[in-house]
Amino acid sequence: MDYIAQLAASPEAWAAVATLIVLEVVLGIDNLIFISILTNRLPEAQRPRARMVGISAALILRLALLSLIFVIVGLTAPVFTAFGNAFSWRDMILIAGGLFLVWKATTEIHHNVDPEAGEKSGPVTASGFAMVIGQIFLLDLVFSMDSILTAVGMTPHLPIMVVAVVVSVVLMMFAAKPLAEFIQGNPTVVMLALGFLLMIGMVLIADGFGAHVPKGYIYAAMAFSALVEGLNMLARKARTRSREAAETPD
């Protein structure tokens, strides 16, 4: 308790909590976009439950990984060397997760470009619901690994990591429904989000092979793309209002 009290009385600890929460929220955006896109494929009645299961799994995985923090840090030790590069368990997890994310994003892009392919597959069944949850769980694991390694690099204090992770996941829970509805209601945003996931998958693969891309560049590119898409949406709404005004008789 004395240790917790000392942290609570430390301005540096509060600054670390605030900084880490912001970082965890930013990292969680990728996770949330993936969950939103996958759950939007389910019948509307199943979507809230699927989102809650996916985000709850993200929280449980993050807390479980924090409890195994010394094991997680050990996953960065080289396991074998190939093509002149040393690979750790973390690298292999990132590569596998990146490949899965690239495959899934490509599949979803194909589904959006050719909707008839999705219609031929028939309605989503209970097994389809379980498949969606399984895919969310796999990517939760990859994103959770990235999240915890970021937390470890920011602070040595476990309570600060726990607080930041819990707060960021709670914020994800509040943002999940509005984000999913926004993506569902704007088809062009769906394609943009899938492009983000494709880029993130490639970054994970590159990171696994030792080519570290600064995340600031990635999120700056995503923010710029989102800004351009926002301007396009405003332009489309303005054109729609102009047409409606022209068609309305005086």
C-alpha positions in Angstrom: 0.0 0.0 0.0 2.9 2.4 0.8 4.2 1.8 -2.8 0.7 2.7 -4.3 0.5 5.8 -2.0 3.9 7.0 -3.1 2.9 6.7 -6.7 -0.4 8.5 -6.1 1.5 11.4 -4.5 4.0 11.6 -7.3 3.4 14.2 -10.1 5.7 12.2 -12.4 3.6 9.1 -11.9 0.4 11.1 -12.9 2.1 12.5 -15.9 3.2 8.9 -16.9 -0.4 7.7 -16.5 -1.8 10.5 -18.7 0.9 10.0 -21.4 0.4 6.2 -21.4 -3.4 6.5 -21.6 -3.0 8.6 -24.7 -0.6 6.1 -26.3 -2.8 3.2 -25.4 -5.9 4.9 -26.8 -4.0 5.6 -30.1 -2.8 2.0 -30.3 -6.3 0.8 -29.5 -7.8 2.6 -32.5 -6.4 -0.1 -34.8 -7.9 -2.8 -32.6 -11.3 -1.0 -32.5 -11.4 -0.4 -36.3 -10.9 -4.1 -36.9 -13.6 -5.1 -34.3 -16.0 -2.6 -35.9 -15.5 -3.9 -39.4 -15.8 -7.5 -38.5 -18.9 -7.1 -36.2 -20.7 -5.1 -38.9 -20.8 -8.3 -41.0 -23.0 -9.9 -38.3 -26.8 -9.4 -38.0 -27.6 -6.2 -36.2 -28.9 -8.0 -33.1 -25.6 -9.8 -32.6 -23.3 -6.8 -33.1 -23.4 -5.3 -29.6 -22.7 -8.6 -28.0 -19.8 -9.3 -30.4 -18.3 -5.9 -29.8 -18.5 -6.4 -26.1 -16.9 -9.8 -26.3 -14.1 -8.5 -28.5 -13.3 -5.5 -26.3 -13.6 -7.6 -23.1 -11.2 -10.1 -24.6 -8.8 -7.2 -25.4 -8.9 -6.1 -21.7 -8.5 -9.7 -20.4 -5.5 -10.3 -22.7 -3.8 -7.1 -21.8 -4.2 -7.7 -18.0 -3.1 -11.3 -18.4 0.0 -10.2 -20.4 0.7 -7.6 -17.7 0.7 -10.4 -15.1 3.2 -12.2 -17.2 5.3 -9.1 -17.8 8.6 -10.7 -17.2 7.8 -13.4 -19.7 6.7 -10.8 -22.2 9.9 -8.9 -21.9 11.7 -12.3 -22.4 9.9 -12.8 -25.7 12.1 -10.1 -27.3 15.2 -12.3 -26.9 16.4 -13.8 -30.2 15.3 -17.4 -30.8 17.0 -18.1 -34.2 18.7 -16.3 -37.0 17.7 -16.4 -40.7 18.8 -14.3 -43.7 21.1 -12.3 -41.4 18.3 -11.3 -39.1 17.7 -12.5 -35.5 14.0 -13.4 -34.8 12.4 -13.5 -31.4 9.0 -14.8 -30.4 7.7 -11.3 -30.5 8.9 -10.9 -34.0 7.2 -14.1 -35.1 3.9 -13.1 -33.4 4.0 -9.7 -35.2 4.7 -11.3 -38.6 1.9 -13.9 -38.1 -0.5 -11.2 -37.0 0.5 -8.9 -39.8 0.0 -11.6 -42.4 -3.4 -12.4 -40.9 -4.4 -8.7 -40.9 -3.3 -8.3 -44.6 -5.2 -11.4 -45.6 -8.4 -10.3 -43.7 -8.2 -6.7 -44.9 -7.8 -7.9 -48.5 -10.7 -10.3 -48.1 -12.9 -7.5 -46.8 -11.9 -5.2 -49.6 -12.8 -7.9 -52.1 -16.2 -8.3 -50.4 -16.8 -4.6 -50.6 -15.8 -4.3 -54.2 -17.7 -7.5 -55.2 -20.7 -7.7 -52.9 -22.2 -10.7 -54.8 -19.3 -12.8 -53.4 -20.6 -12.1 -49.9 -24.2 -12.7 -50.8 -23.4 -16.1 -52.2 -22.0 -17.2 -48.8 -25.5 -16.9 -47.2 -26.6 -15.6 -43.9 -24.3 -15.5 -40.8 -24.9 -18.5 -38.6 -23.8 -19.3 -35.0 -20.6 -20.8 -36.4 -20.1 -17.5 -38.3 -20.5 -15.6 -35.1 -17.9 -17.9 -33.4 -15.6 -17.4 -36.4 -15.8 -13.6 -36.1 -15.1 -13.8 -32.3 -12.1 -16.1 -33.1 -10.7 -13.6 -35.6 -11.1 -10.8 -33.2 -9.4 -12.8 -30.4 -6.4 -13.5 -32.7 -5.9 -9.8 -33.5 -6.6 -8.8 -29.9 -3.5 -10.9 -29.0 -1.3 -9.2 -31.5 -2.5 -5.7 -30.6 -2.3 -6.5 -26.9 1.3 -7.6 -27.3 2.2 -4.3 -29.0 0.3 -2.4 -26.3 2.0 -4.1 -23.4 5.5 -3.7 -24.9 4.8 0.0 -25.4 3.7 0.3 -21.7 6.9 -1.5 -20.6 9.0 0.9 -22.6 7.2 3.9 -21.0 7.3 3.1 -17.3 8.6 0.5 -14.9 5.6 0.8 -12.6 3.1 -2.0 -13.0 0.1 -0.1 -11.3 0.6 2.7 -13.8 0.4 0.2 -16.7 -2.7 -1.4 -15.3 -4.5 1.9 -14.8 -3.6 3.1 -18.4 -4.7 -0.2 -19.9 -8.0 -0.3 -18.1 -8.9 3.3 -18.8 -8.0 2.9 -22.5 -10.1 -0.2 -22.9 -13.1 1.4 -21.1 -12.8 4.3 -23.6 -12.8 1.7 -26.4 -16.1 0.3 -25.0 -17.7 3.7 -25.1 -16.4 4.5 -28.6 -17.2 1.0 -30.1 -20.8 1.6 -31.0 -20.5 5.1 -32.5 -17.5 4.1 -34.5 -19.2 0.9 -35.8 -22.3 2.9 -36.8 -20.3 5.6 -38.5 -18.3 3.0 -40.5 -21.5 1.2 -41.4 -23.2 4.3 -42.6 -20.4 5.6 -44.7 -19.2 3.0 -47.3 -16.2 5.1 -48.4 -15.0 5.2 -44.8 -15.2 1.4 -44.7 -12.7 1.2 -47.6 -10.5 3.8 -45.9 -10.5 1.8 -42.7 -9.6 -1.3 -44.6 -6.8 0.5 -46.2 -5.6 1.5 -42.7 -5.7 -2.1 -41.6 -3.8 -3.2 -44.7 -1.1 -0.6 -43.9 -0.9 -1.6 -40.2 -0.6 -5.3 -41.3 2.4 -4.4 -43.5 4.0 -2.3 -40.7 3.6 -5.3 -38.3 5.3 -7.6 -40.8 8.1 -5.0 -41.4 8.5 -4.6 -37.6 8.8 -8.4 -37.2 11.6 -8.4 -39.8 13.4 -5.7 -38.0 12.5 -2.7 -40.2 11.0 -0.4 -37.5 8.7 2.2 -38.9 8.0 5.1 -36.5 4.4 4.9 -35.4 4.2 8.7 -35.6 4.5 8.5 -39.4 1.8 5.9 -39.6 -0.7 7.8 -37.5 0.1 11.1 -39.3 -0.7 9.4 -42.6 -3.9 8.0 -41.2 -4.9 11.4 -39.8 -4.2 13.1 -43.1 -6.2 10.4 -45.0 -9.1 10.8 -42.5 -9.0 14.6 -43.0 -9.2 14.3 -46.8 -12.1 11.8 -46.5 -13.8 14.2 -44.1 -13.6 17.0 -46.6 -14.9 14.6 -49.3 -17.9 13.8 -47.1 -18.6 17.5 -46.5 -18.4 18.1 -50.3 -20.8 15.2 -51.0 -23.3 16.6 -48.5 -23.0 20.0 -50.0 -23.7 18.6 -53.5 -26.7 16.7 -52.2 -28.2 19.8 -50.6 -27.6 21.7 -53.8 -29.5 19.1 -55.8 -32.3 18.9 -53.4 -32.6 22.7 -53.4 -32.6 22.7 -57.2 -35.3 20.0 -57.4 -37.6 21.7 -54.8 -40.2 23.8 -56.6 -40.5 27.4 -55.6 
